[in-house]
Amino acid sequence: MGNLFIWILIILGGSFSLLICLYMFVSMFVVFFYKVYRKISYHKSLYD
């Protein structure tokens, strides 16, 4: 029974870590394209 509990913890921890990694990866591109869109549309700085 203890072995099953460890596997459940490994699967939950791994999937949670994967979700955090995907969120950071996707949000990086969203922020980048949002900044490029503002640069093109409103002539704002990329560093604001």
C-alpha positions as CSV (number, residue, x, y, z in Angstrom):
1,M,0.0,0.0,0.0
2,G,2.9,2.4,0.7
3,N,4.3,1.9,-2.7
4,L,1.0,2.9,-4.3
5,F,0.9,6.1,-2.2
6,I,4.5,7.0,-3.3
7,W,3.5,6.5,-7.0
8,I,0.5,8.7,-6.6
9,L,2.6,11.5,-5.0
10,I,5.2,11.2,-7.8
11,I,2.5,11.5,-10.5
12,L,0.8,14.4,-8.8
13,G,4.0,16.2,-8.2
14,G,5.3,15.7,-11.7
15,S,2.0,16.8,-13.3
16,F,1.9,19.9,-11.1
17,S,5.5,20.8,-12.0
18,L,4.7,20.2,-15.7
19,L,1.7,22.6,-15.5
20,I,3.9,25.3,-13.8
21,C,6.5,24.9,-16.5
22,L,3.9,25.1,-19.3
23,Y,2.3,28.2,-17.7
24,M,5.7,30.0,-17.5
25,F,6.6,29.0,-21.1
26,V,3.2,30.2,-22.5
27,S,3.1,33.4,-20.5
28,M,6.6,34.3,-21.6
29,F,5.5,34.3,-25.3
30,V,2.2,36.0,-24.5
31,V,4.0,38.9,-22.8
32,F,6.5,39.1,-25.6
33,F,3.9,39.3,-28.3
34,Y,1.8,41.8,-26.3
35,K,4.8,44.0,-26.0
36,V,5.5,43.7,-29.7
37,Y,1.9,44.5,-30.5
38,R,2.0,47.6,-28.3
39,K,5.2,48.6,-30.0
40,I,3.7,48.4,-33.4
41,S,0.3,49.8,-32.6
42,Y,1.1,52.6,-30.1
43,H,4.8,53.1,-30.6
44,K,5.5,52.4,-27.0
45,S,8.8,51.2,-25.7
46,L,9.4,47.4,-25.3
47,Y,10.7,48.1,-21.8
48,D,7.6,49.6,-20.3
